[in-house]
Amino acid sequence: MSNLAILGGKPLRTKPFSPWPQYTRADIDRVVKVVESRHWGGFPVPSPHAAEFATRFAQLHGAKHALCLANGTVALLVAAQSLGLKFGDEVIVPAYTWDGTAVAILQVGAVPVFVDVDPDTYCLDPKAVRDAITPRTRAILPVHLAMRFADMNSLLAIAKEKNLLVIEDCAHAHGGQFQSRGAGAGGDAGCFSFQESKLMTAGEGGLVLTNRLDCYEGLQTIVNCGRPSLTDQCQGKFLGANYRMTELQAALLLGQLERWPELCRKRTRQAALLTQALSGLPQVRPLPPQAGLTRETIYNYVFQYRPKGPAPSRDLFVAALEAEGVPCDGRFYEPVYRSDLFFVTPQNSPQLVMGRDQPIDYSKCHCPVSERAAYQEAVWLPQFLLLGKESDLQEIVAAVEKVVSNLPELAKADPKLAGLKACSRALRAKMERAKNH
């Protein structure tokens, strides 16, 4: 029988890792008080808990203003609206990101233009950004991905030179600090998600940071059905909707904010140990250190599968690693232009056609670094793997070492095993959801 669990051997690890989300008795007490108050919603804006959380979150990141709202995709949409993006404006977006980054731009009527990412950070490549600028370009949308930051110094310099807006997607970057700036505080707006897997979570939710009063007042108006902001100094008028965050969500986030320093230190410490250990293994490569990263934030720990010579696919490598008891993913993201979820046509997005000789055809996009990351190279480990004991890390490293030591045997396996393992993960997740409901 094979030594590898995916081929019938014994898994290296069978016990679960640290649970996520994490909570304390104080979180339960705070939520109970909100329930007993009978004020559960988000009106008026900002509601008390949401106002407190937004103020403290802005202070953590060094921004003047923050506003809580429904979720991270809405944060991007509302930030774009409040900053005045117009129908047909082009927004430069990294190809290697979550679909919602680009979909939010489409929903505001603008046009996402996909460019490639840096091979060592998987974040927006400034040179690719410069090459993609056209007379229609109005904004740059960098995404701080997994455990690295986009090069904001370079992107802000380009934006200043070309008179472009900068909207940061910080869904992975809660509390991070890079190049002497807090995440989301360097551009015109910074957008965060509090979806259940994120580093601070209320199950769902979002927030926008900004240093611009006009943007902040616009945000308040748009999320609150078009009502004027509290100060209304800029007297901006916007078509609004109800994108408010509830008090129940904000109450949970206050507890998340209180626990964040402890959990951030633990992730940072454990990630450094994991990098040191993986650096000594063949066939894999941790992401190199990033100069200027002064406060790390690790939504997922990412390393690269770099086999030398003929070898099994990255997807089969990931399936084998997961079979050893280490939760992981390879196709965590695809280039958005190849994603099944990115269903965009001239009919549902007429901005791709109007005013153009030829409609934009995303099937012709080609970003080689993003495609290599998505289909050949990147391995994503969820952040909760870093919240346990050092022995957990040792077992992760041992599992990686076990798989890379048996690559020749794994290469002989049926490639369909990777797909079967993915289906198994989906089935387990479906059964877990059914159990919880």
N, C-alpha and C positions, 0 to 999 in steps of 0.2 A: 504494500500500500504506500501511496505517496506520503511524503512528509508534510506537504502543503494541505491545509484544511480544505481548500477549494477542490482538491482532487481526492478527498476522502480521508486525509490525515486529521490529527487532533488539533483543534484551534489553540493558539497560544494563550488567548484570554477569553473567558466566558462571563465574567462579572461586568456589570454596567459601569460606565464612567459617571462623573458627577452629574446630577440632574440639572436641567435648565428649563424654565426660569427658576431663580432662587428667590426665596422670600423669608421674612422673619415674622414673629408675632406682632411687631410694631406695624407691619404692613396690613395685617388683618385688622388690627385695632383701628387704624386710620380709615380703612375702607368701611368698617362698620359705622364709624362716626359719620361718614358721608351718607351712608344709607339711612341712618337715623335722622340726619338733617333734612331729609326729603328734597334736598337740592342736588340732583344727580347730573343734570345737563350742563351745558357750557355757556348758557346765556345768563347774564350779560357778559360780553367779551371785554377783558379776560375775566373768567370766573376765579374765585379766590385761590384754590389750589393750583390751577393752571398759571395764574399770575405769579405765584411764589416760585413754582418750578421754573418758569421761563426766566425770571430774574436771576435765579441762582445758576441756571444753565448758561446764560449769557455771561455772567461773571467768570465761570469756569473757563470759557473760551475767549474771553477778552473782547466781547462785542457789546455794543451799546444797547441793542434791542433784541428781543426774541418774542415769538408768538407761537403758542401751541395750536395745532389743528389736527385734522382727521387722520392723516397717514403721510408716509414719505412721498408717495407719488403726487398727492395733492399739494404737498409742500413745494415740489418743483413747479407744478402748474401755477399755483398762486404766486410764487416768487416771480415767474416769468411774466405773469399778467401785471403784477404791481410795478415791475420795472419797464413796462411799456412795450414788450415784444409785440410785433404786428404780424398780420397775415402775410405769409410768404417770406418772412425774415429767415435767414439761415443761421443755425446754431451748430457749432462744431462739438461733436460728442465722441468719446472713445467707443470703438466697436466692441470692446470686451467689457461688458457691463450688463446689468439687469435691464430687461426690455422696458421697464417703466421709466427709465431715464429718458429714453427716446420717445416713448408714447406720450409722456407729459408734454414734450415739445410739440408733437403733432396735435395734441388736444388744444393747445393754445393757438393753433393755426400756423405755427412756424414749421420749418423744415430741418430735421436733423441731418447733419452731414457727418458721416462716419470716417474717422481717421484711426491710425494704428496707435499702439501703445509701446512703451519702453520695455525691452525684454527682461530687465532686471527688477522692475517694479510693477509691471502690468498696468501702469497708469499712463494717462495721456502724454504722448510724445510731442514736446514743443515744436520740433522741426516739422513734424507732420501737420501740426496746427497751422504753422505759418504757410506751408505749401497749399493748404486747403482754403485759405481766405479768398473771398471773391467780393465784388461790390455789394452783394446781397448779405454778406456776413454781418450779424449784429451781436452775437454773443459766443462765448466759449463756456462749455460746461464740463469742467474736469471732475472726475470721480476718484475719490481716495479709496483704493480698493484693498480689501482684506486686511493687510498689515503694512501698507506703504501709502505714501502721499504723492499726488501729482506735484510736479516742480512749479510751485506757485510763483516763485520769483520770476522765472522765465515767462510764464503765462501772463502774469500781471504786466510785465514789461511789454509784451506783444499787445495786450489789450489797451494799454495806454497809448502806444504808438498808433494803433489802428482805430482807436475810439470805440472799443468793444466792451460790452458788459461781461462780467464773470459771475456765473452762478455755480457754486460748489455743491456737488452731490456728496454728502458726508454720512450716508446711511451706514457706513462701516467704521466711522471715525470718531465716535463719542469720546470727548475728553482729550483727543490727540493734539499734539503741538509740533509744528514743523516750520523751520525757517523763521523762528521767533513769533509765529502766529498760531492762535488756536484754530482748530478745524472750523471752517465756515466763516471765519472773521476776516479773511484777506480780500475777498471779492466784494461784489455788490450784495450778494445774499448767499447764505449757506443753508442747505436743506438736510434735515435728519429724519430718520425713521425709527419708530419704537415698536416695530413688528416683533413677534414673539421670539425670533432667533437673535435679535439685535443685542448690543452690549448693555443698553438700558431698554427695558420693555414694559409696556402696559398691555401687551397682547397685540394691539394696534395703536397707531398714533403717529404724529409727526410734529416738526417744529422748524421754523425759519429764523435764522439769525441775520441781522443786518446792522450796519453802522449808518444807514441812510434813513433819515426821518421820513422822507417821502415814501420810501419803500415800506417802512413799518406802518405808516398810516394807511397805505394802500392795502397791506395785508389784513389789517383789522376790518376794513370795509368789505373786502372780497369774501372773507370767511364768515362774515356776519350779515349775509343777505343784502349787502349794499349799503348798510347803515353807515353814517359818518364815524370816523375814528373818535377816540376819547378827546384827543387834542385838536385834530382837524386843522392844524396850522397850514398845511399845504393845500387843503381843500380839493383833494383829488376826487374824481367821480369814477366809479367802476361798477360794472354789472356784477353783482355778488351772488353767492349761494350759501347754503348752510354747510360749512366745513369745520364746525366747532369741535373741539375736544371735550369730552365729558369730564365731570369732576371725579368720577370713579377712576378713570384712567390717570388723571393728574395725581390723585392720591397715591396710586401705585408708583408713579414715577418719582415722587419725592423720596420714597424708600429706596428706589433704584439709585438715585443720585447720592444718597447717604452711603450706600455700600460700594459705590463705584471706585473710590480710591483704593480700598483694600483689594478688590477683585482685579483692578488694573495692575497693581503691583504684583499680584500673584501671576497673572498672565504674562507679564513682561519677564519676570524671573524664570518662569517655566519655559517660555519661548526661547530664552537665551540658552538654557540648558539643552533644549531639544535641538537647536541649531548647532551647538557644539558637538553633540553626539552624531547627528546626521552628517556633519561635515567629514566624519571619518569613514563613511560608508561609500562603496562604489555605486555607480549607476544612478545616484540621486544627488541633487544640488539644492541646498537651502538658498532662499533669496539672499543676495549679498546685503550687507549693512547699507543703510541710507544716510548719507551725511546730512546733517541739519535736523534729524528726527530727535527731538529733545524730550518728547513724552509719547511713548509708544501706545498704540491702540490696536488690539489684535482681534478682529472680528472672526477671521479664520486664519489658521496657520497654514501657509502655502509653501510647498517645496516643489522642485522640478524633477520629473523622471527623465533622466538623461542616459539611457543605456548605450553602451559602446558595442557596435556591431549588430548583427541580427538579434532581435529580441521580441518578446511578446508586446502587444500594444499597451499603451497607457491604461486603457479601459480594463484590460485583463489584469494588469498589475494592481489597479485599484480594487477590482473584484476580489483578487487574492488577498490583499491587505485587509479588506473588510471581513472576509471569511475567517481571518485570524482573530477577529474580535475588535478591530479598530474602525470606528465609524469614519468614513471618508467619502470623497466624491471627486470625480475627474471632470465631468461636464457640468460643473457647478454653474458656469455661464458658457454660452456660445456667443460668437459674434452676433450682435443683434440682428443684422441683416440676414442671417441664416436661421433664426429662431422660428419655430412654428407659431409662437405666440405673437410674433410681429406681423400681424395680418394687416398690411397697409396697401391700399390700392388708390388709383386716381378717383374712384367713386367715393371712398370713405375719407379721403384726404386730398381734396381738390387743390390744395396749395402745391402739390407736386406737379401740377399741370399749368395752372394759370400764370400767364406772363412768361412762359418758357417755350422755346421752339420744340423741345422734346420733353416729355414727362420724365421725372427722375425714376430711374430703374435700379432699385437696390440689389437686384440679382447680379448686377455687374460689379458690385463692391468686392474688393479683395484687400484684406489687411493681413499679411502673412504672419506677423507676430501674434496677433489675436487668434488666428486660426490654429497656429501651432500650440498656443497655450490651451485652447479649448479642446483640441482633439488629440494631441500628442504628449503634452508636457506637464501641465499643472495638476497638482494633487492638493486638494483642500481638506484640512482637518478642522472640524468645528471648535469654536473657542472653549466650550465647556470641557474639552479634553485637557485643558491647561489648569483647571480649577481643583484638581485632586492632589494626590500625594506624588512625591518624586518617583515612587515605585510605578505609578501609572505611566510616567514618561519612559521609564526603563522598559516597560512592556511594549510601548509604542515603538521604540527604537528596535527592540528585539524582534517585533513583528516585521518591521521594514527589512531588517537584516535577514530574517528568515526567507522573505519573498525574494530579495535580490540574490540571495545565495542559491536559490533554486530556479532562476530564470530559464536555464536550458530546459528543465522539466516543464515549467509553466508554458514555454513556447510550443510544446507539443500538444497542449490542451486544445480542446475545441474552442475557438473564439466565441462561440455562442454562449459560453459560460458567463462571459461578462454581461451579456444581455439578460441571461437568466438571473444573475445576482441582482441586477438592477430591478427586474420585475419582482424579485423576492423582497427587496427593500420597499417597493411601492405597496406590495401586498401587506407587509408587516405594518406599514404606516396606516393603511386603510383599516386594518383590524384594530389597531390602537385607537384610531379616531372613533370607530364604532363602540369600542369598550368604554371610552370616556364619555360617550353620549348616551 
